[in-house]
Amino acid sequence: MIPLRDENPTRRTPFITVALISANVVVFGYQFLLAPPELQRFVTAYGAVPALLTRDLFSLPGLPVHWPALVSSMFLHGGIMHLLGNMLYLWIFGNNVEDYLGHGKFLLFYVLCGLAAALTHTIANVTSTVPMIGASGAISGILGAYMILYPRARVAVLIWLFIVVRVIYVPAFLVLGLWFVMQIPGALGDADGIAWFAHIGGFVFGLLMIRLLGWRRPVQPYYP
């Protein structure tokens, strides 16, 4: 099930969502121009490496040298499909969360979700020397927030069953709830190159954080 769009209009222009998508595209363009050895060094330096993060946690006092990678890793991607998939989810669901929170608070929310996701991945893989990259942890937090804010918003999804391909409309809570459930077997099984725990940590953090940020302003239910 691949989401294509939602039927949930916004009142504000999603400047931050567009800026985040643009930043991710620009960084990926830079990665694309690097030769393989340079790309490997770039990803290692700016991706979040759990072993380096835990090393710095117990090192001498001062700013841990690798911890800025918790932020920079959110703008790196491992390939064009990785980038396109993340940006699709960010565009579909991010603009409504930005509309609800406002531009500045949305940017802070996005970064905090990304940090929570990266730290969850680090805790689950403390000795890993493989860099974690991608915006999916932060975007997972947006998905959690969207499910709380707009559970009944209609989402167009592409489904295929053998030779049958169709676009159907389903409520957001079903799309996002199913997405979350699909992360659990991956986290409990082999890593398979995907930061499953980052997805879970970001989603749960976003789901809880949106309640803290929005409790003074009750959310109006969406009726298609």
C-alpha positions as CSV (number, residue, x, y, z in Angstrom):
1,M,0.0,0.0,0.0
2,I,1.6,3.2,-1.2
3,P,0.0,6.6,-0.2
4,L,-0.3,8.9,-3.1
5,R,-2.1,12.0,-1.6
6,D,-4.6,12.9,1.0
7,E,-7.9,14.8,1.0
8,N,-7.0,17.2,3.8
9,P,-6.7,20.9,2.7
10,T,-4.4,23.3,4.5
11,R,-4.8,27.0,5.4
12,R,-1.1,27.9,5.4
13,T,1.5,27.5,2.7
14,P,3.9,24.7,3.9
15,F,7.1,26.7,3.7
16,I,9.0,24.5,6.1
17,T,7.9,21.2,4.4
18,V,9.0,22.6,1.0
19,A,12.3,23.8,2.5
20,L,13.0,20.4,4.1
21,I,12.3,18.6,0.8
22,S,14.5,21.0,-1.1
23,A,17.3,20.6,1.4
24,N,17.1,16.8,1.2
25,V,17.2,17.0,-2.6
26,V,20.1,19.3,-2.7
27,V,22.2,17.2,-0.3
28,F,21.4,14.1,-2.3
29,G,22.5,15.9,-5.5
30,Y,25.8,16.6,-3.8
31,Q,26.1,12.9,-2.7
32,F,25.4,11.9,-6.3
33,L,28.4,13.9,-7.5
34,L,30.9,12.3,-5.1
35,A,33.1,9.4,-6.2
36,P,32.5,6.2,-4.2
37,P,35.5,6.6,-1.8
38,E,34.5,10.2,-1.1
39,L,30.8,9.3,-0.7
40,Q,31.8,6.6,1.9
41,R,33.8,9.1,3.9
42,F,31.0,11.7,3.7
43,V,28.3,9.2,4.9
44,T,30.6,8.0,7.7
45,A,31.3,11.6,8.8
46,Y,27.7,12.9,8.6
47,G,25.7,9.8,9.2
48,A,24.7,8.8,12.8
49,V,27.1,5.9,13.8
50,P,25.8,4.3,17.0
51,A,29.3,3.1,18.1
52,L,30.7,6.6,17.8
53,L,27.7,8.2,19.6
54,T,28.1,5.8,22.6
55,R,31.8,6.3,22.6
56,D,31.4,10.1,22.8
57,L,28.9,9.7,25.6
58,F,31.5,8.3,27.9
59,S,34.5,10.3,26.6
60,L,36.2,13.4,28.2
61,P,34.0,16.4,29.0
62,G,33.2,18.7,26.1
63,L,31.0,18.7,23.0
64,P,30.9,15.1,21.7
65,V,32.4,15.3,18.2
66,H,30.0,12.9,16.5
67,W,26.8,14.1,18.0
68,P,26.1,16.8,15.4
69,A,25.6,13.8,13.0
70,L,22.3,13.2,14.8
71,V,21.0,16.2,12.8
72,S,23.1,15.9,9.6
73,S,22.1,12.3,9.1
74,M,18.5,13.4,8.6
75,F,19.5,14.9,5.2
76,L,21.5,12.0,3.7
77,H,20.0,9.2,1.7
78,G,21.2,5.9,0.4
79,G,19.7,6.1,-3.1
80,I,17.1,7.7,-5.3
81,M,14.2,5.4,-4.2
82,H,15.1,6.0,-0.5
83,L,14.9,9.8,-1.1
84,L,11.7,9.7,-3.2
85,G,9.9,7.5,-0.8
86,N,10.7,9.7,2.2
87,M,9.9,12.9,0.4
88,L,6.6,11.5,-0.8
89,Y,5.6,10.8,2.8
90,L,6.9,14.1,4.0
91,W,4.9,16.0,1.4
92,I,1.6,14.1,1.9
93,F,1.6,14.3,5.7
94,G,4.0,17.0,6.6
95,N,2.0,19.9,5.2
96,N,-1.0,19.3,7.4
97,V,1.1,18.9,10.6
98,E,2.9,22.1,9.7
99,D,-0.5,23.8,9.1
100,Y,-1.6,22.7,12.6
101,L,1.6,23.6,14.5
102,G,2.8,26.7,12.6
103,H,6.1,27.0,10.7
104,G,8.5,27.5,13.6
105,K,7.0,24.9,15.9
106,F,6.8,22.4,13.1
107,L,10.5,22.7,12.3
108,L,11.3,22.1,16.0
109,F,9.0,19.2,16.1
110,Y,10.6,17.7,13.0
111,V,14.1,17.9,14.4
112,L,13.1,16.5,17.8
113,C,11.4,13.6,16.1
114,G,14.5,12.9,14.1
115,L,16.7,13.1,17.2
116,A,14.4,10.7,19.1
117,A,14.4,8.3,16.2
118,A,18.2,8.3,15.9
119,L,18.7,7.8,19.7
120,T,16.2,4.9,19.6
121,H,18.2,3.3,16.8
122,T,21.4,4.0,18.8
123,I,20.1,2.4,22.0
124,A,19.0,-0.7,20.0
125,N,22.4,-1.0,18.2
126,V,25.0,0.4,20.5
127,T,27.9,-1.4,19.0
128,S,27.0,-0.9,15.3
129,T,29.6,0.9,13.1
130,V,27.1,1.3,10.2
131,P,26.0,4.9,9.6
132,M,22.3,5.5,9.9
133,I,21.1,8.0,7.3
134,G,17.7,9.2,6.0
135,A,14.8,11.5,7.0
136,S,12.5,8.6,7.7
137,G,12.9,8.8,11.5
138,A,11.8,12.4,11.6
139,I,9.0,11.7,9.1
140,S,7.9,8.8,11.2
141,G,7.2,11.4,14.0
142,I,5.1,13.3,11.5
143,L,3.1,10.2,10.7
144,G,2.4,9.6,14.4
145,A,1.3,13.2,14.8
146,Y,-0.9,13.0,11.7
147,M,-2.7,9.9,13.0
148,I,-3.6,11.7,16.2
149,L,-4.6,15.0,14.5
150,Y,-6.5,13.7,11.4
151,P,-7.4,10.0,11.9
152,R,-10.3,10.2,9.6
153,A,-8.7,12.1,6.7
154,R,-9.0,10.2,3.5
155,V,-5.8,9.0,1.9
156,A,-5.5,7.7,-1.6
157,V,-3.3,4.6,-1.7
158,L,-2.0,2.5,-4.5
159,I,-2.6,-1.3,-4.0
160,W,-1.7,-4.2,-6.1
161,L,-2.7,-7.8,-5.8
162,F,-1.1,-10.0,-8.4
163,I,-2.1,-8.3,-11.7
164,V,-4.7,-6.1,-10.1
165,V,-3.6,-2.5,-9.5
166,R,-6.1,0.0,-8.0
167,V,-6.2,3.3,-6.2
168,I,-8.5,3.3,-3.2
169,Y,-9.3,5.7,-0.4
170,V,-8.9,4.7,3.2
171,P,-8.8,6.6,6.5
172,A,-5.5,7.9,7.7
173,F,-5.5,5.9,10.9
174,L,-5.7,2.7,8.9
175,V,-2.8,3.6,6.5
176,L,-0.6,4.9,9.3
177,G,-1.5,2.2,11.8
178,L,-0.7,-0.5,9.3
179,W,2.5,1.2,8.5
180,F,3.5,1.2,12.1
181,V,2.6,-2.5,12.6
182,M,4.8,-3.3,9.6
183,Q,7.8,-1.9,11.3
184,I,7.6,-4.3,14.3
185,P,8.6,-7.6,12.5
186,G,11.5,-5.8,10.9
187,A,12.7,-4.5,14.3
188,L,12.4,-8.0,15.8
189,G,14.0,-9.8,12.9
190,D,17.1,-9.1,10.8
191,A,18.0,-5.4,10.3
192,D,18.1,-5.8,6.5
193,G,19.8,-2.4,6.2
194,I,16.7,-0.6,7.5
195,A,16.6,1.4,10.7
196,W,13.4,-0.2,12.0
197,F,13.9,1.0,15.5
198,A,14.3,4.6,14.3
199,H,10.9,4.4,12.6
200,I,9.3,3.0,15.7
201,G,11.0,5.6,18.0
202,G,10.2,8.5,15.8
203,F,6.5,7.5,15.4
204,V,5.9,7.0,19.1
205,F,7.7,10.2,20.0
206,G,5.6,12.2,17.4
207,L,2.4,10.5,18.6
208,L,3.1,11.6,22.2
209,M,4.7,15.0,21.5
210,I,1.8,16.3,19.4
211,R,-0.4,15.9,22.4
212,L,2.0,17.9,24.5
213,L,2.2,20.6,21.9
214,G,-1.5,20.8,21.0
215,W,-3.3,20.0,24.2
216,R,-4.5,23.7,24.6
217,R,-6.1,23.6,21.2
218,P,-8.3,20.6,20.7
219,V,-8.2,19.1,17.2
220,Q,-11.4,19.3,15.2
221,P,-12.2,16.0,13.6
222,Y,-12.0,15.7,9.8
223,Y,-15.1,14.6,8.1
224,P,-14.7,13.7,4.4
